Amino acid sequence: MKRRGVLTATEQFHPAGLVEFAQALDARGYDSIWLPELFGREPIATAGYLLGRTQRIAVATGIANVYVRDASAMAQARQSLAELSGGRFMLGLGVSNPQLNASRGHTWQPPLQKMTAYLDAMDAVKVTSPAPAQPCPTYIAAHGPQLQKLGAARADGVITYLMTPQHARESRKRIGPATQLNVVAMFLAESDPGVARAKARAGIKVYVGLDYYHREWRKLGFDDADFAGGGSDRLIDALVAWGDEGELRDRIAAFEDAGASRVIVMPFGVQTKNGVDLRVLDALAAN
């Protein structure tokens, strides 16, 4: 059975529209909606809102930043949301990035050190609220070998973002067959190469300028020339799937064939309730 989720910023929806969007995903066979954390809606609060207004679809954080909540608050939120939703909450954790955390007044630590200490602290918390019927799945954002091994050893799996099917294949080898591999991938329903690449380049501009993404992309065969000018066509085409329905399906199949347990679709073009572009979501529907 294919497991597919959707990640998108929620600020574009008014509250009722957000619920309708989650229900539209559920109707198309997506098993989960993933909530990012930047400067918009707070993901734990938004997860509670959605879980209270939906019946089947899981709601996940993708990701909740470990710098902005202490381990006790996160452990309580995880157990409370899982219990109150009947097991429909999933917790995705990550360290975010140095620049964003510095802007919020936090002192950056090496990712492996920070995440290990955070998981240790969460494990030590004694939450006294009622336990969910089964433990809440917990995933950590991890691209490199050390964090991925931590995810395999200490969590239910890992989350990758803006990587390629080749990276998914290498990740699967590192974490083994039993660990969940959640892959966030971008998709754009646009067949004109110039238009598609321009939209994709604008959409991932911030990531193309970050050195820690460069480190992972270099391992996949990209170099300085690919990071110049907002990203080479080769880089853009590898990171953002674009084209007709068949081409979008080919890309998601490539991730699944490479070992992804769940592909989390990040669609370009989702607008407000009155103009939701569902072409990507229709093309990749799991039902």
Beta strands, then each sheet from edge to edge (+ up, - down):
strand 1: 4-7
strand 2: 32-35
strand 3: 58-61
strand 4: 64-65
strand 5: 89-94
strand 6: 138-141
strand 7: 157-161
strand 8: 180-188
strand 9: 240-242
strand 10: 262-267
sheet 1: 4+ 5+ 3+ 2+ 1+ 10+ 8+ 7+ 6+
sheet 2: 4+ 5+ 3+ 2+ 1+ 10+ 8+ 9+
end
